[in-house]
């Protein structure tokens, strides 16, 4: 007998026949049509909505660095004083946006083109995810189709697609890597033609390198490629994939070393480390790493529940933090969703097809170790998580139907059934269980789809987006009219403000070490995301009181726009500092909640 790792697994009795890795059937074409229609619908929603740019800190950085690349200035933070090199975010997505910028240079009108490209990338990545899910796990076609469609129509996905965020490109590369890897290891032609298998391995390595060049968490995809080829003893393919990944990722690492040394040569850049390097984010001790993992595990369970159901994150976080009525039911729902997803993962477990399981474990392992809220990191694997959850629901309903049938069959009857009748009864029961499960889960999918589409169409609200855009324009007008062109402004939404005003803008209160603020000692395990605690508030106030003035002096800031004192602890901290040192900050103007101060620091 040959190595079982290179043999095709037997089809499960409950699954439909596994489709060929090289051919599409009518169900695949139906799933593709569904994704095309959904992409058109989401694209129309985005194009009709106001341009919601600048809501995230990251999208501003992507846009600034993309414009710098388009203008021939290199991969730089042109919004920061001194134009330091960008070494924090990989370069591939800014390169893509820079190509759009060259063709459509008018900002923020070109954001509409970026949105269309994001939707197209997510649709293509969803299609590849569907192919991977169906071929690797042998699921009925409607389960992976429903999973990727629900993930596409989620409000969280819409939030990423409506601005310059890299998750759509990462989804395309990560799922593309798994598709090519599957063809490399499972395609009979590739197994018989070494040269073809070698080229497929090179393509898998390049695609994994593209995922890493899009988001650093793409290291999980690269690890899966190396593990899969090593596990299947494809030594030549392993070497080819490793070389391809080294070429793709090595160039970025070489750039980081070169640009990092160049930035370090300018002492003024030390105060801007938050935007220039990931080093300050990493836990510095085993105890700190363990605290991050424990807290992130509880956050992943909570945010996994929020992503599966059309529930507002803020309402869940408030209920968990305030111990509101019904919080135990909320905990039960979170646990039930997690268990169903695990049941789905166990149901599709196959030792000959472990690449998807290994990818999810590697990806989630990196997410748990990263000191940040996991919500955004879960979105690129949402198609996989949603499909596993639906598979768990399918197995649960089918198990319940089988249990009812077993109890009914075990009841005494007046007529004893012979052996042939019993076999036919069991066979018929299995078919009935599958049909009932399909109907129940399909109805559940339709309800989730309706709720998600209603949420992305109605809940975010045109009025709210329009109001956010209008208020940002108020801030832009205030800065244009009351600051000189050479001003250095300390403010939130630094990248967006720079693109709209041309002023240099530094972030407001960047952390030197975020762990004590994001994961304080008194933070409880039950929080959804980063729970605000008394320890956190005290740390923020102390940090602002001791670090803001040296930070303003180090960055050469001439003006400052504090965050809202009524809704932000950062704003409260600044208010406390301003009362202590009123002669350091001279009020120049106030418009609709925005206050502009001139920074007047005494000489050292």
ABEGO torsion letter per residue (X at the ends): XBBAAABBBBBBAABBBBBBAABBBAAAAAAAAAAAAAAAAAAAAAAABBBBBGABAAAAAAAAAAAAAAAGAEBBBAABBGGBBBAABBAAAAAAAAAAAAABABOAAAAAAAAAAAAAAAAAAAAAAAAAAAAAAGBBAAAAAAAAAAAAABAAAAAAAABBBAAAAAAAAAAAAAAAAAAAAABAAAAABAAAAAAAAAAAAAAAAAAAAABAAAAAAAAAAAAAAAAAGBAAAAAAAAAAAAAAAAAAAAAAAAAAAAAAABAAAAAAAAAABAAAABBABAAAAAAAAAAAAAAAAAAAAAAABBBBAAAAAAAAAAGBBGAAAAAAAAAAAAAAAAAAAAAABBAABAAAAAAAAAAAAAAAABBBBAAAAAAAAAAAAAAAAAAAAAAAAAAAAAAAAAAAAABBBABBBBAAAAAAAAAAAAAAAAAAAAAAAAAAAAAAAAAAAAAAAAAAEAAAAAAAAAAAAAAAAAAAAABBAABBBBBBGAAAAAAAAGBBBBBBGBBABAAAAABBAABBAABBEBBBBAAAAAAAAAAAAAAAAAAAAAAGBABBBBBBAAABAAAAAAAAAAAABAAABBBAEBBGGBBBBBBBBBBX
